[in-house]
Amino acid sequence: MIRDFFSIIMKSVAFMWESESSGIIAGAIIVAFILGVLCWVACSYYTRLWNKRFRVKFQHHLLCALAATLTVVFTLSFRAVRELEYIVDEIVDNWYEELEEDYFFHQETYTEAYYALKNMNPNAFIGVPEPDDAENTYLSFANSDMIEKCVEIYVRGACNNFSTQHPFLNLMLRARPGISKEEIKEDIQHFAYMNPGKRYPLENAIDIAAYYISEILYEQSPRTVWKSRIILFALFLFVQLIPFGVIGYSAYKDLKIGDYTYSYH
């Protein structure tokens, strides 16, 4: 999940770098650096709110530099996420191409479909080889119900594969209803009408899944943008706790030591 999220953020940044004009990119970098400098200043001086005599040392400035760097990185990422809706199609296309070449996916899904259809109509599979043979991809369809069942298995398998490969984007799909049998049946009927007498290709089932995923993600892309920004902002606050917390703790210890020294004298 986390790796998928940051992979998408990096793709968004790369897309922004390639697609935006140099002026817009320069403006985003300037804003990011200004915020980084302000963060450095805030990190260096905020402890004086309760310990006016505390002065940051070299190691504290290293932490301030870390806080400033994180500010720059998160600011640019926050800006780049707006490009997310433009890279969703690319992500789905790449996933689809990889799925077409995924031997294990095809074998596993074919095996599941083979036994599911055989249970529906054992007589239709008399003489049909078991799916152990890697070269065998034959399925027998005695009726339209068997075709629908087979396509349903392939569509579900493709969607599950996408959820494994892209768990973050899959969150956008979980809130939506799945592909209905009516949609699958409609595609089968359309193919039969356009290609009378021809065998329904199983690749069409993967096409249905890819189309469904791309359409929903495109529809959900605005929501994906603001959800990604919320996650980025939460991560930003979390990682900033490290430098600010360490420096604040150092200032607190210095204050306690100062109080003890003063009372001792």
LOPA-930553 format. One line per field, with one value per residue: residue number from 1; y, z, x of N, C-alpha, C in turn; residue in three letters. Coordinates in Angstrom, 1 decimal. Example, Ala and Ser with C-alpha at 12.3 -4.5 7.8 and 13.67 -1.06 7.14 Angstrom:
BEGIN
pos <- [1|2]
n_y <- [-5.7|-2.2]
n_z <- [7.8|7.1]
n_x <- [13.2|12.8]
ca_y <- [-4.5|-1.1]
ca_z <- [7.8|7.1]
ca_x <- [12.3|13.7]
c_y <- [-3.3|0.0]
c_z <- [7.8|7.9]
c_x <- [13.2|12.9]
code <- [ala|ser]
# end
This chain:
BEGIN
pos <- [1|2|3|4|5|6|7|8|9|10|11|12|13|14|15|16|17|18|19|20|21|22|23|24|25|26|27|28|29|30|31|32|33|34|35|36|37|38|39|40|41|42|43|44|45|46|47|48|49|50|51|52|53|54|55|56|57|58|59|60|61|62|63|64|65|66|67|68|69|70|71|72|73|74|75|76|77|78|79|80|81|82|83|84|85|86|87|88|89|90|91|92|93|94|95|96|97|98|99|100|101|102|103|104|105|106|107|108|109|110|111|112|113|114|115|116|117|118|119|120|121|122|123|124|125|126|127|128|129|130|131|132|133|134|135|136|137|138|139|140|141|142|143|144|145|146|147|148|149|150|151|152|153|154|155|156|157|158|159|160|161|162|163|164|165|166|167|168|169|170|171|172|173|174|175|176|177|178|179|180|181|182|183|184|185|186|187|188|189|190|191|192|193|194|195|196|197|198|199|200|201|202|203|204|205|206|207|208|209|210|211|212|213|214|215|216|217|218|219|220|221|222|223|224|225|226|227|228|229|230|231|232|233|234|235|236|237|238|239|240|241|242|243|244|245|246|247|248|249|250|251|252|253|254|255|256|257|258|259|260|261|262|263|264|265]
n_y <- [-1.2|1.3|1.5|1.5|3.9|5.9|5.4|6.2|8.9|9.7|9.2|11.1|13.5|13.2|13.4|16.0|17.4|16.9|17.7|20.3|23.9|25.6|27.9|27.5|25.3|26.4|28.4|26.7|25.5|27.7|28.5|26.2|26.3|28.7|28.1|26.0|27.4|29.1|27.1|26.1|28.4|28.5|26.1|26.6|28.7|28.3|27.2|29.3|30.3|29.2|28.9|31.2|31.5|29.4|28.1|26.9|24.3|22.9|20.3|20.5|22.3|20.6|19.0|21.0|21.5|19.1|19.2|21.4|20.4|18.3|19.8|21.1|18.9|17.7|19.8|20.1|17.6|17.8|19.7|18.3|16.2|16.9|16.2|13.6|12.5|12.4|10.5|8.1|6.6|5.8|4.1|2.1|1.1|0.2|-1.8|-3.5|-4.4|-5.8|-7.8|-9.2|-10.6|-12.2|-15.2|-16.9|-15.8|-16.3|-19.1|-19.9|-18.7|-19.9|-22.5|-22.4|-21.6|-23.8|-26.0|-25.0|-24.8|-27.4|-28.6|-27.5|-28.7|-31.7|-33.5|-32.0|-31.8|-34.2|-35.9|-33.6|-32.3|-32.2|-29.2|-29.3|-29.4|-27.1|-26.1|-26.4|-24.6|-24.9|-24.5|-25.8|-24.8|-25.3|-24.0|-20.6|-19.8|-21.0|-19.7|-17.1|-17.6|-18.3|-15.9|-14.2|-15.3|-14.7|-11.9|-11.3|-12.3|-10.7|-8.2|-8.7|-9.1|-6.5|-5.2|-6.3|-5.5|-2.7|-1.5|0.9|2.5|0.8|1.2|3.2|1.7|0.0|1.2|1.2|-0.5|-3.9|-5.4|-6.1|-9.1|-8.6|-6.8|-8.3|-10.3|-8.7|-7.9|-10.4|-11.1|-9.0|-9.5|-12.0|-11.2|-9.4|-11.1|-13.7|-17.2|-17.4|-18.2|-17.0|-14.9|-15.3|-13.3|-11.0|-10.8|-9.9|-7.4|-6.3|-6.0|-4.3|-2.0|-1.4|-0.8|1.4|3.3|3.7|4.6|6.9|8.4|8.6|10.1|12.9|12.7|11.0|12.7|14.6|12.9|11.8|14.1|14.7|12.5|13.0|15.4|14.5|12.7|14.5|16.2|14.2|13.3|15.7|15.9|14.7|16.2|18.7|17.7|16.6|18.9|20.5|18.9|19.0|21.7|21.8|20.1|21.7|23.9|22.7|22.0|24.5|25.7|24.1|24.6|27.3|27.3|25.9|27.6]
n_z <- [0.0|1.0|-0.6|-3.1|-3.0|-2.8|-5.2|-7.0|-6.4|-7.1|-9.9|-10.5|-9.9|-11.8|-14.1|-13.9|-14.1|-16.8|-18.3|-17.5|-18.0|-18.0|-16.5|-14.7|-13.2|-12.2|-10.5|-8.7|-7.5|-6.3|-4.5|-2.9|-1.8|-0.4|1.6|2.8|3.9|5.7|7.4|8.4|9.8|11.7|13.0|14.2|16.0|17.5|20.0|21.7|22.7|25.2|26.3|26.4|26.5|25.2|22.7|19.4|18.4|16.3|15.6|15.9|13.9|11.8|12.0|11.6|8.9|7.8|8.4|6.8|4.2|4.0|3.9|1.4|-0.3|0.2|-0.4|-3.2|-4.0|-3.1|-4.9|-7.3|-7.2|-8.3|-10.9|-11.0|-12.1|-14.8|-15.1|-14.4|-16.5|-17.8|-15.9|-15.7|-18.4|-18.5|-16.6|-17.7|-20.1|-18.9|-17.6|-19.7|-20.5|-18.4|-17.4|-15.2|-14.2|-16.2|-16.4|-13.8|-13.6|-15.8|-14.9|-12.7|-14.0|-15.7|-14.0|-12.7|-14.8|-15.6|-13.4|-13.7|-16.0|-16.6|-18.7|-20.9|-20.9|-21.5|-22.6|-22.8|-22.1|-18.9|-17.1|-16.6|-18.6|-20.1|-22.6|-23.2|-23.6|-23.8|-23.4|-22.9|-23.9|-23.2|-23.1|-22.8|-20.1|-19.1|-20.5|-19.4|-16.8|-17.0|-18.0|-15.9|-13.9|-15.1|-15.2|-12.4|-11.5|-12.9|-11.7|-9.1|-9.4|-10.2|-7.8|-6.2|-7.4|-7.4|-4.7|-3.5|-5.4|-5.7|-3.5|-4.4|-5.9|-4.3|-3.1|-4.9|-6.8|-8.0|-11.2|-13.0|-13.7|-15.8|-17.4|-18.3|-19.7|-21.6|-23.1|-24.1|-25.7|-27.5|-28.8|-30.0|-31.7|-33.5|-34.4|-35.7|-35.2|-34.3|-31.8|-28.5|-27.3|-24.6|-23.9|-24.0|-21.6|-19.9|-21.1|-20.4|-17.6|-17.5|-18.8|-17.0|-14.6|-15.5|-16.1|-13.7|-12.1|-13.4|-13.1|-10.3|-9.9|-9.1|-6.4|-5.6|-5.8|-3.7|-1.5|-1.6|-1.1|1.5|2.8|2.2|3.6|6.2|6.6|6.3|8.6|10.5|10.0|10.5|13.2|14.2|13.8|15.1|17.5|18.7|18.9|20.5|22.8|23.6|24.2|26.4|28.3|28.6|29.9|32.3|33.4|33.7|35.6|37.8|38.3|38.9|41.2|42.9|43.3]
n_x <- [0.8|1.8|4.1|3.0|1.5|3.6|4.9|3.0|2.9|5.5|5.4|3.5|4.9|7.0|5.4|4.4|6.8|7.4|5.2|4.3|4.9|8.1|8.0|5.9|6.8|9.2|8.0|6.6|8.8|10.1|8.2|8.1|10.8|10.7|8.9|10.3|12.5|11.2|10.2|12.6|13.5|11.3|11.7|14.1|13.7|11.4|11.4|12.1|9.8|9.3|11.7|13.9|16.6|17.7|19.8|20.1|22.2|24.9|24.1|21.4|20.8|21.1|18.9|17.0|17.5|16.8|14.0|13.3|14.0|12.2|9.9|10.1|10.1|7.5|5.9|6.2|5.3|2.7|1.7|2.1|0.3|-2.1|-1.9|-2.6|-4.9|-4.3|-2.5|-3.6|-4.8|-2.5|-1.3|-3.3|-3.2|-0.6|-0.7|-2.6|-1.2|0.9|-0.6|-1.6|0.6|1.2|1.9|1.4|-1.0|-2.8|-2.8|-3.6|-6.1|-7.4|-7.4|-9.1|-11.5|-11.9|-12.5|-14.7|-16.6|-16.7|-17.9|-20.4|-21.3|-20.5|-20.5|-19.9|-17.2|-16.1|-13.4|-11.9|-8.7|-7.1|-6.2|-3.5|-1.7|0.4|0.0|-2.6|-5.5|-8.2|-11.7|-14.9|-18.1|-21.2|-23.6|-25.0|-24.9|-22.6|-20.7|-21.0|-20.4|-17.7|-16.5|-17.1|-15.4|-12.9|-13.0|-13.2|-10.8|-9.0|-9.6|-8.9|-6.2|-5.4|-6.0|-4.0|-1.6|-1.9|-2.7|-3.4|-4.8|-6.8|-8.4|-10.1|-11.8|-13.1|-15.2|-17.2|-19.8|-19.4|-18.6|-21.5|-23.4|-25.0|-23.7|-21.6|-23.0|-24.1|-21.9|-21.1|-23.3|-23.2|-20.8|-21.5|-23.4|-22.0|-20.1|-21.0|-21.2|-18.6|-16.1|-16.3|-13.8|-11.6|-10.0|-11.5|-12.8|-10.9|-10.5|-13.0|-12.7|-10.5|-11.5|-13.6|-12.2|-10.6|-12.5|-13.9|-11.8|-11.1|-13.4|-13.3|-11.1|-10.8|-11.5|-9.6|-7.4|-7.7|-7.8|-5.2|-3.8|-4.5|-3.4|-0.7|-0.4|-0.9|1.3|3.3|3.1|3.5|6.2|7.5|7.4|9.6|12.1|11.2|10.3|12.7|14.4|12.7|12.6|15.3|15.4|13.7|15.0|17.3|16.1|15.2|17.6|18.7|17.0|17.4|20.1|20.0|18.4|20.0|22.2]
ca_y <- [0.0|2.5|1.6|1.9|5.3|6.7|5.2|7.1|10.3|9.9|9.3|12.4|14.5|13.1|13.9|17.4|17.9|16.8|18.4|21.7|24.8|25.8|29.0|26.9|24.5|27.3|29.0|25.7|25.3|28.8|28.5|25.1|26.7|29.7|27.4|25.3|28.4|29.4|25.9|26.1|29.5|28.2|25.0|27.1|29.7|28.1|26.9|30.5|30.6|28.9|28.9|32.3|31.5|28.2|28.4|25.7|23.9|22.4|19.1|21.0|22.9|19.5|18.6|22.0|21.3|17.9|19.7|22.2|19.5|17.6|20.7|21.3|17.6|17.5|20.9|19.8|16.4|18.2|20.3|17.3|15.2|17.3|15.6|12.2|12.0|12.2|9.3|6.9|5.8|5.2|3.1|1.0|0.6|-0.6|-3.0|-4.4|-5.0|-6.8|-8.9|-10.0|-11.4|-12.9|-16.6|-17.5|-15.4|-17.0|-20.5|-20.0|-18.3|-20.9|-23.7|-22.1|-21.6|-25.2|-26.8|-24.4|-25.1|-28.8|-28.9|-27.1|-29.6|-32.6|-34.1|-31.1|-31.9|-35.5|-35.9|-32.4|-32.6|-31.5|-28.0|-29.4|-29.2|-25.7|-25.7|-26.5|-23.5|-25.1|-24.6|-26.2|-24.0|-26.0|-23.0|-19.2|-19.7|-21.4|-18.5|-16.0|-18.0|-18.2|-14.5|-13.7|-15.7|-14.0|-10.5|-11.2|-12.6|-9.5|-7.1|-9.1|-8.9|-5.1|-4.8|-6.7|-4.6|-1.3|-1.5|2.3|2.9|-0.1|1.8|3.9|0.8|-0.7|2.0|1.1|-1.9|-4.7|-5.5|-7.0|-10.2|-8.1|-6.2|-9.4|-10.9|-7.8|-8.0|-11.7|-10.9|-8.0|-10.2|-13.0|-10.4|-8.9|-12.2|-14.9|-18.4|-17.4|-18.5|-15.9|-14.9|-15.0|-12.0|-10.0|-10.7|-9.0|-6.1|-5.7|-5.6|-3.1|-0.9|-1.1|-0.2|2.7|4.2|4.1|5.4|8.3|9.0|8.9|10.8|14.1|12.2|10.4|13.8|15.2|11.9|11.8|15.3|14.5|11.5|13.7|16.4|13.8|12.2|15.7|16.5|13.1|13.3|16.9|15.7|14.2|17.3|19.6|17.1|16.5|20.2|20.9|18.2|19.6|23.0|21.5|19.7|22.9|24.7|22.1|22.1|25.9|25.9|23.4|25.4|28.6|27.1|25.4|28.8]
ca_z <- [0.0|1.1|-1.8|-4.3|-2.9|-3.1|-6.6|-7.8|-6.2|-8.0|-11.3|-10.6|-10.0|-13.1|-15.2|-13.8|-14.6|-18.2|-18.9|-17.2|-18.5|-17.1|-15.6|-13.6|-12.4|-11.4|-9.5|-7.7|-6.7|-5.5|-3.3|-2.0|-1.1|0.6|2.7|3.4|4.7|6.8|8.3|9.1|10.8|12.7|13.8|15.0|17.0|18.2|21.4|22.6|23.3|26.6|26.8|25.7|26.5|24.4|21.3|18.7|18.1|14.9|15.4|15.8|12.6|10.9|12.1|10.9|7.5|7.5|8.3|5.6|3.0|3.9|3.5|0.0|-1.0|0.4|-1.1|-4.6|-4.1|-3.0|-6.2|-8.4|-7.1|-9.1|-12.2|-10.8|-13.0|-16.1|-15.2|-14.1|-17.7|-18.1|-14.9|-16.1|-19.6|-18.2|-15.8|-18.7|-20.9|-18.1|-17.3|-20.9|-20.6|-17.1|-17.6|-14.0|-14.1|-17.2|-16.0|-12.5|-13.9|-16.7|-14.1|-12.0|-15.0|-16.2|-13.0|-12.4|-15.9|-15.6|-12.4|-14.2|-17.1|-16.8|-20.0|-22.0|-20.8|-21.8|-23.6|-22.8|-21.2|-17.7|-17.3|-16.2|-19.8|-20.3|-23.9|-23.3|-23.1|-24.4|-22.6|-23.6|-23.5|-23.7|-23.1|-22.5|-18.7|-18.9|-21.0|-18.4|-15.6|-17.3|-18.1|-14.6|-13.3|-15.6|-14.8|-11.0|-11.4|-13.4|-10.7|-7.9|-9.8|-10.1|-6.3|-5.6|-8.0|-7.1|-3.6|-3.1|-6.3|-5.5|-2.5|-5.1|-6.5|-3.2|-2.7|-6.1|-7.0|-9.0|-12.6|-12.9|-14.8|-17.0|-18.2|-18.9|-20.7|-22.7|-24.0|-24.9|-26.8|-28.6|-29.6|-30.8|-32.8|-34.4|-34.9|-35.7|-35.4|-33.8|-30.4|-27.6|-26.8|-23.2|-23.7|-23.9|-20.2|-19.3|-21.6|-19.6|-16.3|-17.7|-19.1|-15.8|-13.7|-16.0|-16.1|-12.3|-11.6|-14.1|-12.4|-9.0|-9.9|-8.2|-5.0|-5.4|-5.6|-2.4|-0.6|-1.7|-0.4|2.9|3.2|2.2|4.7|7.5|6.6|6.5|10.0|11.3|9.9|11.1|14.6|14.6|14.1|16.0|18.8|19.2|19.3|21.6|24.0|24.0|24.9|27.7|29.1|29.0|30.8|33.6|34.0|34.1|36.8|38.9|38.6|39.5|42.6|43.6|43.7]
ca_x <- [0.0|2.7|5.0|2.2|1.2|4.7|5.1|2.1|3.4|6.7|4.9|2.8|6.0|7.6|4.5|4.4|8.0|7.5|4.1|4.1|5.9|9.2|7.6|5.0|7.7|10.0|7.2|6.4|10.1|10.4|7.3|8.6|12.0|10.3|8.2|11.4|13.2|10.3|10.2|13.9|13.4|10.4|12.3|15.3|13.4|10.1|11.7|12.2|8.5|9.3|13.1|14.5|18.1|18.2|20.3|20.3|23.6|25.1|23.3|20.0|20.6|21.0|17.5|16.2|17.7|15.9|12.6|13.2|14.1|10.9|8.9|10.3|9.6|6.1|5.2|6.2|4.5|1.3|1.4|2.1|-0.8|-3.2|-1.7|-2.9|-6.0|-3.8|-1.6|-4.4|-4.9|-1.2|-1.2|-4.1|-2.7|0.6|-1.1|-3.2|-0.2|1.6|-1.5|-1.7|1.8|1.4|1.6|0.8|-2.4|-3.6|-2.9|-4.4|-7.5|-7.9|-7.7|-10.3|-12.6|-12.0|-13.2|-16.0|-17.4|-16.8|-18.9|-21.7|-21.7|-19.4|-20.6|-19.3|-15.8|-15.6|-12.3|-11.1|-7.6|-7.0|-5.5|-2.1|-0.9|0.5|-0.4|-4.0|-6.3|-9.5|-12.8|-16.1|-19.2|-22.4|-24.7|-24.6|-24.6|-21.2|-19.9|-21.1|-19.6|-16.3|-16.2|-17.2|-14.2|-11.8|-13.1|-12.9|-9.4|-8.3|-9.8|-8.1|-4.8|-5.2|-5.9|-2.7|-0.6|-2.1|-3.6|-3.9|-5.8|-7.9|-9.3|-11.1|-12.8|-13.9|-16.5|-18.1|-20.3|-18.6|-19.2|-22.7|-23.5|-25.7|-22.7|-20.9|-23.9|-24.3|-20.7|-21.2|-24.4|-22.7|-19.8|-22.2|-24.1|-21.0|-19.2|-21.8|-20.5|-17.2|-16.0|-16.1|-12.4|-11.5|-9.3|-12.5|-13.1|-9.8|-10.8|-14.1|-12.1|-9.6|-12.4|-14.3|-11.2|-10.1|-13.6|-14.1|-10.7|-11.2|-14.5|-12.9|-9.8|-10.8|-11.5|-8.2|-6.4|-7.8|-7.4|-3.8|-3.2|-4.8|-2.4|0.6|-0.3|-0.7|2.6|4.2|3.0|4.1|7.7|8.0|7.4|10.9|13.1|10.7|10.3|14.0|14.8|11.9|13.0|16.6|15.2|13.1|16.1|18.1|15.3|15.2|19.0|18.9|16.2|18.1|21.4|19.6|17.9|21.2|23.0]
c_y <- [1.3|2.7|2.0|3.4|6.2|6.5|6.1|8.5|10.6|10.0|10.7|13.6|14.4|13.7|15.4|18.0|17.9|17.6|19.9|22.6|25.1|26.9|28.4|26.1|25.3|28.0|28.0|25.5|26.4|28.8|27.4|25.6|27.8|29.0|26.6|26.2|28.8|28.3|25.9|27.2|29.1|27.1|25.5|28.0|29.4|27.8|28.1|30.9|30.2|28.8|30.0|32.2|30.3|28.6|27.0|25.5|23.3|21.2|19.4|21.6|21.8|19.0|19.7|21.9|20.1|18.4|20.5|21.4|18.8|18.5|21.0|20.1|17.5|18.6|20.6|18.6|16.8|18.9|19.3|16.4|15.6|16.7|14.1|11.7|11.8|11.0|8.0|6.0|5.1|4.0|1.9|0.3|-0.3|-1.9|-4.0|-5.1|-6.1|-8.0|-9.8|-11.0|-12.2|-14.3|-17.2|-17.1|-16.2|-18.5|-20.7|-19.7|-19.4|-22.2|-23.6|-22.2|-23.0|-26.0|-26.3|-24.8|-26.6|-29.3|-28.5|-28.1|-30.6|-33.3|-33.3|-31.2|-33.3|-35.5|-34.6|-32.6|-31.7|-30.2|-28.1|-29.1|-27.7|-25.2|-25.8|-25.3|-23.7|-25.2|-24.9|-25.4|-24.7|-25.1|-21.6|-19.0|-20.1|-20.3|-17.4|-16.3|-17.9|-16.8|-13.9|-14.1|-14.9|-12.5|-10.4|-11.4|-11.4|-8.4|-7.5|-8.9|-7.4|-4.7|-5.2|-5.8|-3.2|-1.1|-0.1|2.7|2.0|0.4|2.6|3.0|0.1|-0.1|1.9|-0.4|-2.6|-4.7|-6.5|-8.0|-9.6|-7.4|-7.2|-10.0|-10.0|-7.8|-9.3|-11.6|-10.0|-8.7|-11.2|-12.3|-10.0|-10.0|-13.5|-16.2|-18.5|-17.7|-17.2|-15.9|-14.5|-13.7|-10.8|-9.8|-9.8|-7.6|-5.5|-5.2|-4.3|-1.9|-0.4|-0.3|1.2|3.7|4.7|5.0|6.8|9.1|9.5|9.7|12.1|13.8|11.7|11.5|14.3|14.2|11.8|12.9|15.2|13.6|12.2|14.6|15.7|13.2|13.4|16.1|15.4|13.2|14.6|16.8|15.3|15.3|18.3|19.0|17.0|17.8|20.7|20.2|18.7|20.9|22.8|21.0|20.8|23.7|24.1|22.2|23.5|26.2|25.3|24.1|26.7|28.4|26.6|26.6|29.7]
c_z <- [0.0|-0.2|-3.0|-4.2|-3.3|-4.6|-7.4|-7.6|-7.0|-9.4|-11.5|-10.7|-11.3|-14.2|-15.1|-14.4|-16.2|-18.9|-18.7|-17.8|-17.5|-16.1|-14.4|-12.7|-11.6|-10.3|-8.4|-6.8|-5.8|-4.3|-2.3|-1.2|-0.1|1.8|3.5|4.3|5.9|7.9|9.1|10.2|12.0|13.6|14.6|16.1|17.8|19.6|22.3|23.1|24.8|27.2|26.0|25.6|25.7|23.1|20.6|18.3|16.7|14.7|15.3|14.5|11.5|10.8|11.4|9.4|7.0|7.4|7.1|4.3|2.9|3.5|2.0|-0.8|-0.9|-0.4|-2.6|-4.9|-4.1|-4.3|-7.3|-8.4|-8.0|-10.5|-12.2|-11.8|-14.4|-16.2|-14.8|-15.3|-18.0|-17.2|-15.3|-17.4|-19.4|-17.5|-16.8|-19.6|-20.1|-17.8|-18.5|-21.1|-19.4|-17.3|-16.4|-13.8|-15.0|-16.8|-14.8|-12.8|-14.8|-15.9|-13.3|-12.8|-15.5|-15.3|-12.7|-13.5|-16.0|-14.5|-12.8|-15.2|-17.4|-18.1|-21.1|-21.9|-21.0|-22.9|-23.6|-21.8|-20.0|-17.9|-16.9|-17.4|-20.1|-21.6|-24.1|-22.7|-23.6|-23.3|-23.4|-23.0|-24.1|-23.8|-22.7|-21.0|-18.4|-19.4|-20.0|-17.2|-15.8|-17.4|-16.8|-13.8|-13.8|-15.2|-13.3|-10.8|-11.8|-12.3|-9.5|-8.2|-9.7|-8.6|-5.7|-6.1|-7.6|-5.9|-3.2|-4.1|-6.2|-4.4|-3.2|-5.7|-5.5|-2.9|-3.9|-6.2|-8.1|-10.3|-12.5|-14.0|-16.0|-18.0|-19.0|-20.0|-21.9|-23.7|-24.8|-26.0|-27.9|-29.4|-30.5|-32.0|-33.9|-35.1|-34.9|-36.0|-34.8|-32.3|-29.6|-27.0|-25.3|-22.9|-23.5|-22.4|-19.5|-19.8|-20.8|-18.3|-16.5|-17.9|-17.8|-14.8|-14.2|-15.9|-14.6|-11.8|-12.2|-13.4|-11.0|-8.8|-9.1|-6.8|-4.6|-5.1|-4.2|-1.3|-0.5|-0.9|1.1|3.5|3.3|3.4|6.1|7.7|6.9|8.0|10.9|11.3|10.5|12.6|15.1|14.8|15.2|17.4|19.5|19.7|20.5|22.9|24.5|24.7|26.3|28.7|29.6|30.0|32.2|34.2|34.5|35.4|38.0|39.3|39.3|41.0|43.5|44.1|44.6]
c_x <- [0.9|3.5|4.2|1.8|2.4|5.1|4.3|2.5|4.6|6.3|4.2|3.9|6.7|6.7|4.4|5.6|8.1|6.4|3.9|5.2|7.0|8.9|6.8|5.9|8.6|9.3|6.9|7.7|10.4|9.5|7.7|9.8|11.7|9.7|9.3|12.2|12.4|10.2|11.5|14.0|12.5|11.0|13.4|14.8|12.1|10.3|11.8|10.8|8.4|10.7|13.9|16.0|18.6|18.6|20.6|21.8|23.6|24.2|21.8|19.7|20.5|19.5|16.6|16.3|16.9|14.4|12.4|13.2|12.7|9.8|8.9|9.7|8.1|5.3|5.1|5.3|3.0|0.8|1.2|0.9|-1.9|-3.1|-2.2|-3.9|-5.4|-2.9|-2.3|-4.5|-3.6|-1.0|-2.0|-3.6|-1.5|0.3|-1.8|-2.2|0.6|0.7|-1.6|-0.5|2.1|0.9|0.9|-0.7|-3.2|-3.8|-3.8|-5.9|-8.2|-8.2|-8.9|-11.6|-12.9|-12.9|-14.5|-17.0|-17.7|-17.8|-20.3|-22.2|-20.6|-19.4|-19.9|-17.8|-15.2|-14.6|-11.5|-10.0|-7.7|-6.1|-4.0|-1.2|-0.9|0.0|-1.9|-4.8|-7.8|-10.6|-14.1|-17.3|-20.5|-23.6|-24.1|-24.3|-23.2|-20.3|-19.8|-20.3|-18.1|-15.8|-16.1|-15.9|-13.0|-11.8|-12.8|-11.4|-8.6|-8.4|-9.0|-6.6|-4.5|-5.1|-4.6|-1.6|-0.7|-3.1|-4.2|-5.0|-7.0|-8.9|-10.4|-12.2|-13.6|-15.2|-17.5|-18.6|-19.4|-19.3|-20.3|-22.7|-24.2|-24.7|-21.9|-21.7|-24.1|-23.1|-20.7|-22.2|-23.9|-21.7|-20.5|-22.9|-23.2|-20.2|-20.0|-21.0|-19.1|-17.2|-15.7|-14.7|-12.4|-10.8|-10.3|-12.9|-12.1|-10.1|-12.0|-13.6|-11.3|-10.5|-13.1|-13.4|-10.9|-11.3|-13.9|-13.0|-10.7|-12.3|-14.1|-11.7|-9.8|-10.8|-10.2|-7.2|-6.5|-7.5|-5.9|-3.2|-3.4|-3.7|-1.0|0.7|-0.2|0.7|3.6|4.2|3.7|5.6|8.3|8.1|8.8|11.9|12.5|10.6|11.6|14.5|14.0|12.3|14.3|16.4|14.5|14.1|16.9|17.4|15.3|16.6|19.2|18.2|16.9|19.4|21.0|19.2|19.1|22.0|22.2]
code <- [met|ile|arg|asp|phe|phe|ser|ile|ile|met|lys|ser|val|ala|phe|met|trp|glu|ser|glu|ser|ser|gly|ile|ile|ala|gly|ala|ile|ile|val|ala|phe|ile|leu|gly|val|leu|cys|trp|val|ala|cys|ser|tyr|tyr|thr|arg|leu|trp|asn|lys|arg|phe|arg|val|lys|phe|gln|his|his|leu|leu|cys|ala|leu|ala|ala|thr|leu|thr|val|val|phe|thr|leu|ser|phe|arg|ala|val|arg|glu|leu|glu|tyr|ile|val|asp|glu|ile|val|asp|asn|trp|tyr|glu|glu|leu|glu|glu|asp|tyr|phe|phe|his|gln|glu|thr|tyr|thr|glu|ala|tyr|tyr|ala|leu|lys|asn|met|asn|pro|asn|ala|phe|ile|gly|val|pro|glu|pro|asp|asp|ala|glu|asn|thr|tyr|leu|ser|phe|ala|asn|ser|asp|met|ile|glu|lys|cys|val|glu|ile|tyr|val|arg|gly|ala|cys|asn|asn|phe|ser|thr|gln|his|pro|phe|leu|asn|leu|met|leu|arg|ala|arg|pro|gly|ile|ser|lys|glu|glu|ile|lys|glu|asp|ile|gln|his|phe|ala|tyr|met|asn|pro|gly|lys|arg|tyr|pro|leu|glu|asn|ala|ile|asp|ile|ala|ala|tyr|tyr|ile|ser|glu|ile|leu|tyr|glu|gln|ser|pro|arg|thr|val|trp|lys|ser|arg|ile|ile|leu|phe|ala|leu|phe|leu|phe|val|gln|leu|ile|pro|phe|gly|val|ile|gly|tyr|ser|ala|tyr|lys|asp|leu|lys|ile|gly|asp|tyr|thr|tyr|ser|tyr|his]
# end
